[in-house]
């Protein structure tokens, strides 16, 4: 992989996160540019670093894409940005 605008390209991995609030929940698909996929287990509580929301429109439908610098299990034992 080579540099692009001074930043090294990385493989992109998509991680499905569930955000619970009050009596509702929302599933977010978050891409993470890391060398290895984050090592997570269903039900892990995680720390999401550098989360960005990027709105976009497709055929008149407004959507939001999410990306993060890293996603780590709360205990810090998983893969993150290198």
Long-range contacts (C-beta under 8 A, 24 or more apart in sequence): 9-33, 10-34, 10-35, 11-35, 13-37, 13-38, 15-40, 15-71, 17-46, 17-48, 17-71, 28-66, 29-66, 30-66, 30-67, 30-68, 30-71, 31-65, 31-66, 31-67, 31-68, 32-67, 32-68, 32-69, 32-70, 32-71, 32-81, 33-67, 33-69, 33-81, 34-70, 34-79, 34-80, 34-81, 34-82, 35-79, 35-82, 36-79, 36-82, 37-79, 38-70, 38-71, 38-72, 38-78, 38-79, 38-80, 39-73, 39-77, 39-78, 39-79, 40-71, 40-73, 40-78, 41-73, 44-73, 44-74, 44-78, 45-73, 45-74, 46-71, 46-72, 46-73, 46-74, 47-71, 47-72, 47-73, 47-74, 47-76, 49-80, 49-81
